[in-house]
């Protein structure tokens, strides 16, 4: 089974062929009990995403969410004026519903300090 840059090169080389032929050519084939061929599409696509730098597996990536995206550490003010901090960030910090924060405003910055805690 091809992986990494070898896999990307083979996909590019194969061009416009059927998905079955592509999976077969890259080596993602196994045998069923009756000897018939089984194409492993899932393993192929996971390897392809990994080769392109997207990791969907557990333990990887920069976030605590389930997706393959890494945290950007950038938040955008929404149209209604709200500033949302996503679940991946709160999970990374071990925050739970009901946790309270003191809001400190500075020059073009906002600091969230756990209620009863000290500023670092």
MDAnalysis code that builds the backbone (N, CA, C; Angstrom):
import MDAnalysis as mda
import numpy as np

u = mda.Universe.empty(360, n_residues=120, atom_resindex=np.repeat(np.arange(120), 3), trajectory=True)
u.add_TopologyAttr("name", ["N", "CA", "C"] * 120)
u.add_TopologyAttr("resid", np.arange(1, 121))
u.add_TopologyAttr("resname", ["UNK", "UNK", "UNK", "UNK", "UNK", "UNK", "UNK", "UNK", "UNK", "UNK", "UNK", "UNK", "UNK", "UNK", "UNK", "UNK", "UNK", "UNK", "UNK", "UNK", "UNK", "UNK", "UNK", "UNK", "UNK", "UNK", "UNK", "UNK", "UNK", "UNK", "UNK", "UNK", "UNK", "UNK", "UNK", "UNK", "UNK", "UNK", "UNK", "UNK", "UNK", "UNK", "UNK", "UNK", "UNK", "UNK", "UNK", "UNK", "UNK", "UNK", "UNK", "UNK", "UNK", "UNK", "UNK", "UNK", "UNK", "UNK", "UNK", "UNK", "UNK", "UNK", "UNK", "UNK", "UNK", "UNK", "UNK", "UNK", "UNK", "UNK", "UNK", "UNK", "UNK", "UNK", "UNK", "UNK", "UNK", "UNK", "UNK", "UNK", "UNK", "UNK", "UNK", "UNK", "UNK", "UNK", "UNK", "UNK", "UNK", "UNK", "UNK", "UNK", "UNK", "UNK", "UNK", "UNK", "UNK", "UNK", "UNK", "UNK", "UNK", "UNK", "UNK", "UNK", "UNK", "UNK", "UNK", "UNK", "UNK", "UNK", "UNK", "UNK", "UNK", "UNK", "UNK", "UNK", "UNK", "UNK", "UNK", "UNK"])
u.atoms.positions = np.array([
    [0.845, -1.185, 0.000],
    [0.000, 0.000, 0.000],
    [0.882, 1.236, 0.000],
    [0.618, 2.124, -0.921],
    [1.388, 3.359, -1.015],
    [0.918, 4.355, 0.046],
    [1.837, 5.151, 0.537],
    [1.520, 6.197, 1.504],
    [2.343, 7.439, 1.187],
    [1.983, 8.537, 1.822],
    [2.753, 9.779, 1.724],
    [2.912, 10.284, 0.298],
    [4.120, 10.767, 0.004],
    [4.376, 11.368, -1.307],
    [4.271, 10.343, -2.432],
    [4.575, 9.062, -2.151],
    [4.423, 8.013, -3.169],
    [2.954, 7.877, -3.572],
    [2.067, 7.934, -2.592],
    [0.633, 7.831, -2.861],
    [0.156, 9.031, -3.683],
    [0.566, 10.227, -3.289],
    [0.169, 11.431, -4.026],
    [0.669, 11.391, -5.465],
    [1.905, 10.931, -5.651],
    [2.467, 10.845, -6.998],
    [1.694, 9.844, -7.857],
    [1.337, 8.707, -7.286],
    [0.591, 7.684, -8.030],
    [-0.791, 8.189, -8.423],
    [-1.466, 8.872, -7.506],
    [-2.793, 9.421, -7.794],
    [-2.702, 10.425, -8.939],
    [-1.679, 11.268, -8.892],
    [-1.499, 12.264, -9.950],
    [-1.168, 11.582, -11.277],
    [-0.325, 10.562, -11.219],
    [0.078, 9.822, -12.410],
    [-1.114, 9.114, -13.067],
    [-2.001, 8.551, -12.256],
    [-3.130, 7.786, -12.772],
    [-4.144, 8.681, -13.496],
    [-4.236, 9.929, -13.087],
    [-5.134, 10.859, -13.760],
    [-6.597, 10.506, -13.570],
    [-7.340, 10.551, -14.652],
    [-8.794, 10.385, -14.625],
    [-9.187, 8.928, -14.852],
    [-9.046, 8.108, -13.808],
    [-9.455, 6.702, -13.868],
    [-10.544, 6.477, -12.826],
    [-11.167, 5.330, -12.861],
    [-12.211, 5.043, -11.877],
    [-11.604, 4.944, -10.485],
    [-12.422, 5.201, -9.501],
    [-11.954, 5.134, -8.114],
    [-11.497, 3.726, -7.764],
    [-12.179, 2.735, -8.278],
    [-11.797, 1.344, -8.023],
    [-10.402, 1.049, -8.572],
    [-10.156, 1.487, -9.807],
    [-8.843, 1.268, -10.409],
    [-7.753, 1.999, -9.636],
    [-8.067, 3.183, -9.163],
    [-7.109, 3.979, -8.400],
    [-6.759, 3.293, -7.076],
    [-7.775, 2.844, -6.357],
    [-7.559, 2.161, -5.071],
    [-6.746, 0.889, -5.293],
    [-7.087, 0.149, -6.339],
    [-6.384, -1.098, -6.675],
    [-4.919, -0.818, -7.020],
    [-4.661, 0.194, -7.856],
    [-3.305, 0.521, -8.296],
    [-2.414, 0.989, -7.144],
    [-3.022, 1.579, -6.131],
    [-2.252, 2.068, -4.982],
    [-2.050, 0.984, -3.924],
    [-2.625, -0.200, -4.162],
    [-2.367, -1.335, -3.290],
    [-3.332, -1.517, -2.140],
    [-4.445, -0.855, -2.147],
    [-5.409, -0.962, -1.043],
    [-6.436, -2.059, -1.368],
    [-5.912, -3.289, -1.447],
    [-6.703, -4.454, -1.819],
    [-6.415, -5.573, -0.830],
    [-7.452, -6.299, -0.453],
    [-7.281, -7.491, 0.373],
    [-8.171, -8.586, -0.202],
    [-8.061, -9.781, 0.350],
    [-8.850, -10.911, -0.144],
    [-9.910, -11.290, 0.865],
    [-11.099, -11.581, 0.342],
    [-12.181, -12.083, 1.186],
    [-11.943, -13.564, 1.444],
    [-12.732, -14.149, 2.329],
    [-12.605, -15.573, 2.641],
    [-12.791, -16.447, 1.403],
    [-13.670, -16.016, 0.520],
    [-13.920, -16.815, -0.681],
    [-12.907, -16.532, -1.793],
    [-11.897, -15.731, -1.504],
    [-10.843, -15.441, -2.467],
    [-11.117, -14.232, -3.341],
    [-12.290, -13.659, -3.215],
    [-12.624, -12.474, -4.013],
    [-11.846, -11.259, -3.520],
    [-11.689, -10.329, -4.412],
    [-10.953, -9.096, -4.109],
    [-11.831, -8.124, -3.320],
    [-11.226, -7.479, -2.318],
    [-11.930, -6.459, -1.540],
    [-11.118, -5.188, -1.613],
    [-11.731, -4.105, -2.097],
    [-11.052, -2.815, -2.182],
    [-11.270, -2.050, -0.882],
    [-10.184, -1.583, -0.290],
    [-10.240, -0.886, 0.994],
    [-10.267, 0.628, 0.768],
    [-11.451, 1.123, 0.398],
    [-11.611, 2.544, 0.104],
    [-11.321, 3.423, 1.320],
    [-11.801, 3.010, 2.483],
    [-11.615, 3.818, 3.684],
    [-10.136, 3.999, 4.002],
    [-9.384, 2.911, 3.983],
    [-7.947, 2.998, 4.262],
    [-7.246, 3.862, 3.222],
    [-7.679, 3.743, 1.964],
    [-7.102, 4.546, 0.893],
    [-7.330, 6.040, 1.137],
    [-8.583, 6.399, 1.423],
    [-8.893, 7.820, 1.621],
    [-8.248, 8.378, 2.889],
    [-8.147, 7.572, 3.933],
    [-7.461, 8.029, 5.144],
    [-5.988, 8.278, 4.851],
    [-5.355, 7.378, 4.097],
    [-3.947, 7.560, 3.728],
    [-3.771, 8.780, 2.834],
    [-4.726, 9.002, 1.934],
    [-4.663, 10.151, 1.042],
    [-4.779, 11.457, 1.822],
    [-5.717, 11.514, 2.762],
    [-5.855, 12.711, 3.595],
    [-4.609, 12.939, 4.445],
    [-4.075, 11.868, 4.986],
    [-2.860, 11.971, 5.796],
    [-1.695, 12.487, 4.944],
    [-1.597, 11.992, 3.715],
    [-0.529, 12.429, 2.814],
    [-0.663, 13.905, 2.471],
    [-1.898, 14.401, 2.481],
    [-2.138, 15.814, 2.185],
    [-2.046, 16.685, 3.437],
    [-1.734, 16.067, 4.584],
    [-1.542, 16.835, 5.811],
    [-2.764, 16.971, 6.684],
    [-3.830, 16.244, 6.389],
    [-5.031, 16.287, 7.216],
    [-5.104, 15.008, 8.022],
    [-5.065, 15.141, 9.344],
    [-5.090, 13.962, 10.200],
    [-6.449, 13.842, 10.859],
    [-7.169, 12.775, 10.555],
    [-8.490, 12.563, 11.143],
    [-8.453, 11.581, 12.298],
    [-7.310, 11.004, 12.571],
    [-7.204, 10.003, 13.628],
    [-7.225, 10.618, 15.003],
    [-7.421, 9.797, 16.023],
    [-7.426, 10.292, 17.397],
    [-6.002, 10.560, 17.849],
    [-5.866, 11.512, 18.743],
    [-4.560, 11.837, 19.294],
    [-3.772, 12.806, 18.441],
    [-4.193, 13.045, 17.221],
    [-3.470, 13.949, 16.351],
    [-4.129, 15.308, 16.331],
    [-3.535, 16.203, 15.589],
    [-4.138, 17.527, 15.426],
    [-3.915, 18.403, 16.638],
    [-4.275, 19.651, 16.511],
    [-4.028, 20.587, 17.595],
    [-5.228, 20.812, 18.475],
    [-6.374, 20.274, 18.126],
    [-7.569, 20.583, 18.880],
    [-8.095, 19.415, 19.671],
    [-9.076, 19.727, 20.524],
    [-9.705, 18.687, 21.316],
    [-10.966, 18.193, 20.640],
    [-11.335, 18.790, 19.518],
    [-12.514, 18.366, 18.789],
    [-12.254, 17.089, 18.020],
    [-13.268, 16.630, 17.298],
    [-13.132, 15.373, 16.578],
    [-12.692, 15.566, 15.136],
    [-12.744, 16.785, 14.625],
    [-12.417, 17.028, 13.232],
    [-10.923, 16.974, 12.975],
    [-10.544, 17.105, 11.728],
    [-9.154, 17.058, 11.339],
    [-8.487, 18.416, 11.320],
    [-9.247, 19.452, 11.544],
    [-8.662, 20.787, 11.511],
    [-7.883, 21.066, 12.780],
    [-6.880, 21.895, 12.634],
    [-6.102, 22.328, 13.792],
    [-6.653, 23.663, 14.266],
    [-6.503, 23.926, 15.552],
    [-6.981, 25.188, 16.103],
    [-6.184, 26.345, 15.519],
    [-6.879, 27.403, 15.152],
    [-6.208, 28.557, 14.557],
    [-5.814, 29.591, 15.603],
    [-6.413, 29.505, 16.792],
    [-6.202, 30.476, 17.862],
    [-6.549, 31.889, 17.409],
    [-7.562, 31.976, 16.541],
    [-8.092, 33.247, 16.078],
    [-9.607, 33.173, 16.223],
    [-10.198, 34.212, 16.795],
    [-11.656, 34.287, 16.924],
    [-12.132, 35.507, 16.144],
    [-13.327, 35.422, 15.589],
    [-13.887, 36.505, 14.792],
    [-15.173, 36.990, 15.439],
    [-15.327, 38.296, 15.520],
    [-16.553, 38.870, 16.060],
    [-17.671, 38.584, 15.059],
    [-18.778, 38.034, 15.563],
    [-19.907, 37.683, 14.714],
    [-20.721, 38.921, 14.365],
    [-21.634, 38.771, 13.408],
    [-22.449, 39.885, 12.946],
    [-23.273, 40.527, 14.046],
    [-23.643, 39.749, 15.070],
    [-24.441, 40.305, 16.160],
    [-23.568, 40.892, 17.276],
    [-22.251, 40.924, 17.070],
    [-21.342, 41.510, 18.054],
    [-20.775, 40.511, 19.056],
    [-21.244, 39.283, 19.018],
    [-20.730, 38.277, 19.948],
    [-19.361, 37.768, 19.513],
    [-18.575, 37.395, 20.503],
    [-17.271, 36.790, 20.263],
    [-17.346, 35.382, 20.842],
    [-17.238, 34.379, 19.982],
    [-17.432, 33.006, 20.398],
    [-16.095, 32.297, 20.583],
    [-15.963, 31.618, 21.729],
    [-14.812, 30.758, 21.968],
    [-15.348, 29.339, 21.853],
    [-14.846, 28.574, 20.905],
    [-15.407, 27.267, 20.592],
    [-15.129, 26.179, 21.614],
    [-15.842, 25.078, 21.444],
    [-15.761, 23.926, 22.334],
    [-14.351, 23.336, 22.394],
    [-13.652, 23.324, 21.273],
    [-12.308, 22.751, 21.252],
    [-11.379, 23.487, 22.226],
    [-11.544, 24.814, 22.309],
    [-10.701, 25.605, 23.207],
    [-11.070, 25.363, 24.664],
    [-12.373, 25.322, 24.951],
    [-12.784, 25.115, 26.343],
    [-12.418, 23.702, 26.802],
    [-12.515, 22.734, 25.897],
    [-12.126, 21.362, 26.248],
    [-10.632, 21.280, 26.493],
    [-9.849, 22.000, 25.702],
    [-8.392, 22.012, 25.860],
    [-7.999, 22.513, 27.245],
    [-8.787, 23.457, 27.781],
    [-8.517, 24.033, 29.099],
    [-9.242, 23.296, 30.225],
    [-10.030, 22.304, 29.870],
    [-10.751, 21.542, 30.891],
    [-11.888, 22.320, 31.534],
    [-12.483, 23.257, 30.804],
    [-13.566, 24.066, 31.342],
    [-14.880, 23.302, 31.275],
    [-15.748, 23.593, 32.245],
    [-17.047, 22.921, 32.317],
    [-18.155, 23.960, 32.298],
    [-19.365, 23.542, 31.887],
    [-20.489, 24.485, 31.934],
    [-20.650, 25.049, 33.349],
    [-20.839, 26.343, 33.423],
    [-20.992, 26.993, 34.723],
    [-19.711, 27.649, 35.233],
    [-18.558, 27.308, 34.661],
    [-17.310, 27.965, 35.069],
    [-17.440, 29.458, 34.778],
    [-16.991, 30.281, 35.735],
    [-17.126, 31.730, 35.588],
    [-15.772, 32.395, 35.437],
    [-15.792, 33.515, 34.696],
    [-14.574, 34.261, 34.432],
    [-14.804, 35.738, 34.678],
    [-13.753, 36.399, 35.122],
    [-13.755, 37.861, 35.220],
    [-13.184, 38.366, 33.906],
    [-13.834, 39.376, 33.334],
    [-13.396, 39.928, 32.057],
    [-12.573, 41.176, 32.327],
    [-11.339, 41.179, 31.878],
    [-10.449, 42.340, 32.000],
    [-10.224, 42.906, 30.614],
    [-10.564, 44.186, 30.448],
    [-10.364, 44.834, 29.159],
    [-9.084, 45.636, 29.174],
    [-8.300, 45.466, 28.157],
    [-7.064, 46.228, 27.992],
    [-7.117, 46.944, 26.662],
    [-6.006, 47.442, 26.232],
    [-5.943, 48.119, 24.940],
    [-6.017, 47.094, 23.829],
    [-7.144, 47.024, 23.149],
    [-7.350, 46.083, 22.049],
    [-7.120, 44.627, 22.464],
    [-7.444, 44.315, 23.715],
    [-7.326, 42.927, 24.172],
    [-8.357, 42.635, 25.245],
    [-8.695, 41.380, 25.360],
    [-9.622, 40.911, 26.378],
    [-8.938, 39.763, 27.105],
    [-8.932, 39.815, 28.424],
    [-8.391, 38.720, 29.223],
    [-9.525, 38.085, 30.006],
    [-9.577, 36.778, 29.999],
    [-10.538, 36.033, 30.790],
    [-9.789, 35.397, 31.939],
    [-10.162, 35.762, 33.159],
    [-9.492, 35.246, 34.348],
    [-10.516, 34.444, 35.146],
    [-10.208, 33.181, 35.467],
    [-11.157, 32.396, 36.244],
    [-11.590, 33.148, 37.489],
    [-12.897, 33.165, 37.770],
    [-13.413, 33.860, 38.944],
    [-12.748, 33.297, 40.187],
    [-12.239, 34.155, 41.030],
    [-11.544, 33.738, 42.243],
    [-10.089, 33.394, 42.016],
    [-9.644, 33.406, 40.759],
    [-8.244, 33.085, 40.446],
    [-7.403, 34.339, 40.362],
    [-6.139, 34.133, 40.151],
    [-5.219, 35.268, 40.007],
    [-4.763, 35.375, 38.570],
    [-4.509, 36.604, 38.140],
    [-4.030, 36.839, 36.776],
    [-2.586, 36.368, 36.675],
    [-2.280, 35.680, 35.571],
    [-0.908, 35.189, 35.381],
    [-0.060, 36.240, 34.721],
])
